[in-house]
């Protein structure tokens, strides 16, 4: 590569400055003599220039490698054809770009996206704009807006019938909505700070919520009264989720722990510690994944665990799997470049899907401990993800104010 006289001069002065600042006086003297440089020719503006150029080259090389990887992947899909549903079993269906729809309408970051478990083609979203929106994910049409909260809506949950929707907000309330008439049935007060997560007990008779006030509360749906309060976390409780039979409650917190509680006695049964930062999200592992987990541990020479199992995502950029029968971390997945904000299992159990502040979705072949596919999903942090239990769709929400519908094939 041929440099111009000006580029040569700048390079020589940058090298001379580097040698001088690092104390290589002998090498500097020889270099100045051969390059015909005077001491007063070395200006302060060249200080650190060589290092900056060097790190820029390294970053560009990494970007080139990443683009080459994407090109190889696209060429492969072009040559063999993007897999169709007919060529793959439902267990192999994963979200693939581009998105089917990009839904817009929220005026602030999207905090939660969720499929209705019963009603076909219906999904909901929550936002920092204090609203909940209802969408038809099959057509991409906006249906309606639910208003009532006075601050950011943080989380949403349906009961098993799909007829009741619970929402929680930074306005320190939990609201219960009739999802047939779309009116607010109850507003529950009791938390002393921002409420970050809400979920129904499997029976549908009770709602759980957790808050920045460090507590978890259980509310009776029929009356709207708080019937239990769980205390133990030392910081903001970020998420609460209940296992399928309703006997165990999992919560995660800014105190970097995950706690497992008995729903009947309020006793904390386990305190799981292995994350190095705030634990943002948790999800109970479905039974469809248990065989894959047993195969994974058998391959590594470990004895088959009893379960149940829990998955967690953290600001330490990792995803971890826990055997609740022993309290041990049995898997750690690394790959995200920023906070992990959501984790969800493929309905058939073979894959785990995560979303992150690195703006990506990642599909994990957790049996082999590797990232199966990465999707650059949004222009900003990806805050929420959901996988439909029976239809081949994934939805994501983002700080970029949009919701995306991804078709699986």
C-alpha positions as CSV (number, residue, x, y, z in Angstrom):
1,X,0.0,0.0,0.0
2,X,1.5,3.4,-1.0
3,X,1.2,6.3,1.5
4,X,1.2,9.9,0.5
5,X,4.0,12.2,1.8
6,X,1.6,13.7,4.3
7,X,0.5,10.2,5.6
8,X,4.2,9.1,5.8
9,X,5.0,12.2,7.8
10,X,2.1,11.7,10.2
11,X,3.0,8.0,10.7
12,X,6.6,8.8,11.4
13,X,5.7,11.4,14.0
14,X,3.1,9.1,15.6
15,X,5.8,6.3,15.9
16,X,8.3,8.8,17.3
17,X,5.7,10.0,19.9
18,X,4.9,6.4,20.8
19,X,8.6,5.6,21.3
20,X,9.2,8.7,23.4
21,X,6.1,8.3,25.6
22,X,7.2,4.6,26.4
23,X,10.8,5.5,27.1
24,X,12.4,3.8,24.2
25,X,15.1,6.5,23.9
26,X,17.7,4.4,22.0
27,X,15.2,3.3,19.4
28,X,13.8,6.9,19.2
29,X,17.3,8.3,18.5
30,X,17.9,5.8,15.7
31,X,14.4,6.3,14.2
32,X,14.7,10.1,14.3
33,X,18.1,9.9,12.5
34,X,16.8,7.6,9.8
35,X,13.5,9.4,9.3
36,X,15.2,12.8,9.4
37,X,13.0,14.0,12.3
38,X,13.9,16.7,14.7
39,X,12.8,16.6,18.4
40,X,10.7,19.7,18.0
41,X,8.9,18.1,15.0
42,X,7.1,15.7,17.4
43,X,3.9,17.6,18.3
44,X,1.6,16.7,21.3
45,X,-1.3,16.2,18.9
46,X,0.3,12.9,17.9
47,X,0.2,11.7,21.5
48,X,-1.7,8.4,21.6
49,X,-2.5,8.5,17.9
50,X,-0.7,5.2,17.1
51,X,-2.6,3.4,19.8
52,X,-5.9,4.8,18.7
53,X,-5.3,3.8,15.1
54,X,-4.3,0.3,16.2
55,X,-7.4,-0.3,18.3
56,X,-9.6,1.1,15.4
57,X,-8.0,-1.5,13.1
58,X,-8.7,-4.3,15.6
59,X,-12.4,-3.2,15.9
60,X,-12.7,-3.1,12.2
61,X,-11.2,-6.5,11.8
62,X,-13.7,-7.9,14.3
63,X,-16.6,-6.2,12.4
64,X,-15.3,-7.7,9.1
65,X,-15.2,-11.2,10.6
66,X,-18.8,-10.8,11.9
67,X,-20.0,-9.6,8.5
68,X,-18.1,-12.4,6.7
69,X,-19.9,-14.9,9.1
70,X,-23.3,-13.4,8.3
71,X,-22.5,-13.5,4.5
72,X,-21.5,-17.2,4.8
73,X,-24.8,-17.9,6.6
74,X,-26.9,-16.0,4.1
75,X,-25.1,-17.7,1.2
76,X,-25.7,-21.1,2.7
77,X,-29.4,-20.4,3.2
78,X,-29.6,-19.0,-0.4
79,X,-28.0,-22.2,-1.8
80,X,-30.1,-24.7,0.1
81,X,-33.2,-22.5,0.5
82,X,-34.5,-21.2,3.7
83,X,-35.9,-24.2,5.6
84,X,-39.6,-24.5,5.2
85,X,-42.0,-26.0,7.8
86,X,-42.6,-28.9,5.5
87,X,-39.0,-29.9,5.6
88,X,-38.6,-29.7,9.3
89,X,-40.3,-31.1,12.4
90,X,-42.1,-28.6,14.7
91,X,-39.3,-29.2,17.3
92,X,-36.9,-27.6,14.8
93,X,-38.9,-24.5,14.0
94,X,-37.1,-21.3,15.1
95,X,-37.7,-17.6,14.4
96,X,-36.0,-16.5,11.2
97,X,-35.4,-13.0,9.8
98,X,-36.8,-10.9,8.4
99,X,-39.7,-10.2,10.8
100,X,-43.2,-10.8,9.5
101,X,-44.5,-7.5,11.0
102,X,-43.2,-4.5,12.8
103,X,-45.9,-3.0,14.9
104,X,-45.7,0.6,16.0
105,X,-48.0,2.8,18.1
106,X,-46.4,3.1,21.6
107,X,-44.9,6.5,22.3
108,X,-42.3,5.2,24.8
109,X,-40.2,2.0,25.2
110,X,-42.1,-1.3,25.1
111,X,-41.6,-3.2,28.4
112,X,-43.6,-6.4,27.8
113,X,-45.1,-8.5,24.9
114,X,-47.3,-11.4,25.5
115,X,-49.5,-13.9,23.6
116,X,-53.0,-14.7,24.8
117,X,-52.9,-18.4,25.7
118,X,-56.4,-19.1,24.3
119,X,-57.7,-16.5,21.8
120,X,-56.2,-17.0,18.3
121,X,-54.0,-14.3,16.8
122,X,-54.3,-12.0,19.9
123,X,-51.3,-10.5,21.7
124,X,-50.8,-7.6,24.1
125,X,-48.0,-5.1,24.8
126,X,-47.1,-2.8,27.6
127,X,-45.1,0.4,27.5
128,X,-43.5,3.2,29.6
129,X,-46.3,5.4,28.0
130,X,-48.6,3.9,30.7
131,X,-50.8,2.0,28.2
132,X,-51.5,-1.6,27.2
133,X,-52.2,-2.3,23.5
134,X,-54.0,-5.2,21.9
135,X,-52.9,-6.5,18.5
136,X,-53.7,-9.2,15.9
137,X,-50.3,-10.7,15.3
138,X,-51.5,-12.7,12.3
139,X,-52.5,-9.6,10.3
140,X,-50.4,-7.0,12.1
141,X,-53.4,-4.9,12.9
142,X,-53.8,-2.8,16.0
143,X,-57.0,-3.6,17.9
144,X,-57.4,-1.3,20.9
145,X,-55.6,0.5,23.8
146,X,-56.3,-0.1,27.5
147,X,-55.8,3.0,29.7
148,X,-55.8,3.2,33.5
149,X,-52.3,3.2,34.8
150,X,-50.7,6.6,35.4
151,X,-47.0,5.5,35.0
152,X,-45.0,2.9,33.1
153,X,-46.7,-0.5,32.7
154,X,-44.0,-3.0,33.7
155,X,-45.5,-6.5,33.2
156,X,-48.6,-8.3,32.0
157,X,-50.0,-11.8,32.6
158,X,-53.0,-13.8,31.4
159,X,-54.8,-16.4,33.5
160,X,-55.2,-19.9,32.0
161,X,-58.6,-19.1,30.4
162,X,-57.2,-16.0,28.6
163,X,-60.2,-14.0,29.8
164,X,-58.4,-12.1,32.6
165,X,-55.4,-9.9,32.2
166,X,-53.3,-8.6,35.1
167,X,-51.0,-5.6,34.8
168,X,-48.5,-3.9,37.1
169,X,-47.0,-0.5,37.0
170,X,-44.6,2.0,38.4
171,X,-47.7,3.8,39.7
172,X,-47.6,1.1,42.5
173,X,-50.8,-0.7,41.5
174,X,-51.8,-4.0,40.1
175,X,-54.9,-3.9,37.8
176,X,-57.1,-6.8,36.8
177,X,-58.8,-6.4,33.4
178,X,-61.7,-8.3,31.8
179,X,-60.2,-9.3,28.4
180,X,-63.6,-9.8,26.9
181,X,-65.2,-6.4,27.7
182,X,-61.8,-4.7,28.1
183,X,-62.7,-2.9,31.3
184,X,-60.7,-2.7,34.5
185,X,-62.3,-4.9,37.2
186,X,-60.1,-4.2,40.2
187,X,-57.1,-2.0,41.2
188,X,-55.0,-3.4,44.0
189,X,-52.9,-1.2,46.3
190,X,-50.4,-2.4,48.8
191,X,-46.8,-2.1,47.4
192,X,-44.7,0.9,48.5
193,X,-42.7,1.2,45.3
194,X,-42.5,0.4,41.6
195,X,-44.1,-3.0,40.8
196,X,-41.9,-4.8,38.3
197,X,-43.6,-8.2,37.7
198,X,-47.0,-9.9,37.9
199,X,-48.2,-13.5,37.2
200,X,-51.2,-15.7,37.9
201,X,-51.2,-18.8,40.1
202,X,-52.1,-21.8,37.9
203,X,-55.6,-22.1,39.4
204,X,-56.3,-18.5,38.4
205,X,-57.6,-17.6,41.9
206,X,-54.6,-15.6,43.0
207,X,-52.1,-13.1,41.5
208,X,-48.5,-12.7,42.5
209,X,-46.6,-9.4,42.2
210,X,-43.1,-8.2,43.1
211,X,-41.7,-4.8,43.7
212,X,-38.9,-2.4,44.3
213,X,-40.1,-2.4,47.9
214,X,-38.3,-5.8,48.2
215,X,-41.5,-7.8,48.7
216,X,-43.6,-10.3,46.8
217,X,-47.4,-10.2,47.4
218,X,-50.2,-12.7,46.7
219,X,-53.6,-11.2,45.8
220,X,-57.0,-12.9,45.9
221,X,-58.6,-12.4,42.5
222,X,-62.2,-12.6,43.9
223,X,-61.7,-9.8,46.4
224,X,-58.6,-7.9,45.3
225,X,-57.2,-8.3,48.9
226,X,-53.5,-9.0,49.6
227,X,-53.5,-12.4,51.4
228,X,-49.7,-13.1,51.7
229,X,-46.5,-11.1,51.7
230,X,-43.1,-12.8,51.1
231,X,-40.0,-11.0,52.4
232,X,-36.4,-11.9,52.2
233,X,-34.8,-10.2,49.2
234,X,-32.4,-7.4,50.2
235,X,-33.0,-5.3,47.0
236,X,-35.5,-4.7,44.3
237,X,-37.4,-7.9,43.2
238,X,-37.3,-7.9,39.4
239,X,-39.5,-10.9,38.4
240,X,-41.7,-13.5,40.0
241,X,-42.8,-16.7,38.3
242,X,-44.7,-19.8,39.7
243,X,-44.1,-23.4,38.7
244,X,-46.8,-25.4,36.8
245,X,-48.4,-27.1,39.8
246,X,-48.4,-23.9,41.9
247,X,-46.3,-25.3,44.8
248,X,-43.2,-23.2,44.2
249,X,-42.6,-19.6,43.5
250,X,-39.3,-18.3,42.0
251,X,-38.2,-14.7,42.3
252,X,-35.0,-12.8,41.2
253,X,-33.6,-9.6,42.4
254,X,-31.1,-6.8,42.2
255,X,-29.4,-8.5,45.2
256,X,-28.0,-11.0,42.5
257,X,-29.9,-13.9,44.0
258,X,-32.8,-16.2,42.9
259,X,-35.1,-17.4,45.7
260,X,-37.4,-20.4,45.6
261,X,-40.4,-20.1,48.0
262,X,-43.1,-22.5,49.1
263,X,-46.4,-20.9,48.0
264,X,-48.3,-22.4,50.9
265,X,-46.0,-21.6,53.9
266,X,-44.1,-18.5,52.5
267,X,-40.8,-20.3,53.5
268,X,-37.8,-19.6,51.4
269,X,-36.5,-23.1,50.4
270,X,-33.5,-22.1,48.3
271,X,-31.3,-19.1,47.8
272,X,-29.5,-19.5,44.4
273,X,-26.2,-17.6,44.0
274,X,-24.0,-17.7,41.0
275,X,-24.7,-14.6,39.0
276,X,-22.4,-11.6,39.3
277,X,-24.9,-8.8,38.7
278,X,-28.6,-8.1,38.9
279,X,-30.8,-11.1,37.8
280,X,-33.3,-9.6,35.3
281,X,-35.4,-12.6,34.3
282,X,-36.4,-16.2,35.2
283,X,-38.5,-18.9,33.6
284,X,-39.5,-22.4,34.8
285,X,-38.3,-25.1,32.4
286,X,-41.2,-27.0,30.7
287,X,-41.4,-30.7,31.0
288,X,-40.9,-31.0,27.2
289,X,-37.3,-29.9,27.9
290,X,-36.5,-32.5,30.6
291,X,-35.3,-35.2,28.3
292,X,-32.9,-32.8,26.5
293,X,-31.6,-31.8,29.9
294,X,-31.0,-35.4,30.9
295,X,-29.2,-36.1,27.6
296,X,-27.1,-33.0,28.1
297,X,-26.0,-34.1,31.6
298,X,-25.5,-37.7,30.5
299,X,-23.1,-36.5,27.7
300,X,-21.0,-34.7,30.4
301,X,-21.0,-37.7,32.6
302,X,-23.4,-36.3,35.2
303,X,-26.2,-38.2,36.9
304,X,-29.7,-37.5,35.7
305,X,-31.2,-34.8,38.0
306,X,-34.7,-34.9,39.4
307,X,-35.7,-31.3,38.7
308,X,-37.7,-29.1,38.5
309,X,-35.5,-26.7,36.6
310,X,-35.3,-23.0,36.4
311,X,-33.6,-20.7,33.8
312,X,-32.3,-17.2,34.7
313,X,-30.8,-14.3,32.7
314,X,-28.7,-11.5,34.2
315,X,-26.9,-8.2,33.7
316,X,-23.7,-10.3,33.9
317,X,-24.6,-11.3,30.3
318,X,-25.1,-15.0,31.1
319,X,-28.0,-17.4,31.2
320,X,-27.9,-20.1,33.8
321,X,-30.0,-23.3,34.4
322,X,-30.6,-24.5,37.9
323,X,-31.6,-27.9,39.3
324,X,-34.1,-26.9,42.1
325,X,-33.9,-30.3,43.7
326,X,-30.2,-29.7,44.5
327,X,-29.8,-25.9,44.3
328,X,-27.0,-26.4,41.8
329,X,-26.3,-24.5,38.6
330,X,-26.1,-27.1,35.9
331,X,-25.5,-24.9,32.8
332,X,-24.1,-21.5,32.0
333,X,-24.5,-20.0,28.5
334,X,-22.3,-17.1,27.4
335,X,-22.6,-15.1,24.2
336,X,-24.7,-12.0,24.8
337,X,-22.8,-8.7,24.7
338,X,-25.1,-6.9,27.2
339,X,-27.7,-7.5,29.8
340,X,-30.0,-10.5,29.2
341,X,-33.6,-9.2,29.5
342,X,-35.8,-12.2,28.6
343,X,-35.6,-16.0,28.4
344,X,-38.3,-18.4,27.0
345,X,-38.3,-22.0,26.0
346,X,-39.2,-23.4,22.6
347,X,-42.6,-25.2,23.2
348,X,-41.0,-28.5,22.1
349,X,-38.1,-28.1,24.6
350,X,-35.1,-28.4,22.3
351,X,-34.1,-24.7,22.2
352,X,-33.9,-21.8,24.5
353,X,-34.5,-18.2,23.1
354,X,-33.2,-15.1,24.8
355,X,-33.3,-11.4,24.2
356,X,-30.8,-8.8,25.3
357,X,-29.7,-5.2,25.5
358,X,-27.2,-6.1,22.8
359,X,-30.3,-5.7,20.4
360,X,-30.3,-9.4,19.5
361,X,-32.3,-12.6,19.8
362,X,-30.3,-15.7,20.3
363,X,-31.5,-19.3,19.9
364,X,-29.5,-21.7,22.1
365,X,-28.9,-25.3,21.5
366,X,-28.4,-25.7,25.2
367,X,-27.8,-29.5,25.0
368,X,-24.5,-28.7,23.3
369,X,-24.0,-25.4,25.1
370,X,-23.8,-23.3,22.0
371,X,-25.6,-20.4,20.3
372,X,-27.5,-22.0,17.4
373,X,-28.6,-18.8,15.7
374,X,-28.2,-15.0,16.3
375,X,-30.8,-12.5,15.0
376,X,-30.1,-8.8,15.0
377,X,-33.7,-8.0,16.1
378,X,-34.1,-4.3,16.9
379,X,-32.4,-0.9,16.6
380,X,-32.3,-0.6,20.4
381,X,-32.4,-2.8,23.6
382,X,-34.7,-5.8,23.3
383,X,-36.7,-5.8,26.5
384,X,-39.2,-8.7,26.2
385,X,-39.9,-11.9,24.3
386,X,-42.6,-14.5,24.1
387,X,-43.0,-17.8,22.1
388,X,-46.5,-19.0,21.2
389,X,-47.3,-22.4,22.7
390,X,-49.1,-23.8,19.7
391,X,-48.6,-21.4,16.7
392,X,-45.2,-20.9,15.0
393,X,-44.6,-17.3,16.1
394,X,-42.3,-15.3,18.4
395,X,-42.8,-11.7,19.4
396,X,-40.3,-9.2,20.8
397,X,-40.6,-5.7,22.2
398,X,-37.9,-3.0,22.3
399,X,-36.8,0.4,23.6
400,X,-37.0,1.5,19.9
401,X,-40.8,1.7,20.5
402,X,-41.6,-1.2,18.2
403,X,-42.9,-4.8,18.5
404,X,-41.8,-7.4,16.0
405,X,-43.6,-10.6,15.0
406,X,-41.2,-13.4,13.9
407,X,-42.4,-16.4,12.0
408,X,-40.8,-19.8,12.8
409,X,-39.8,-22.2,10.2
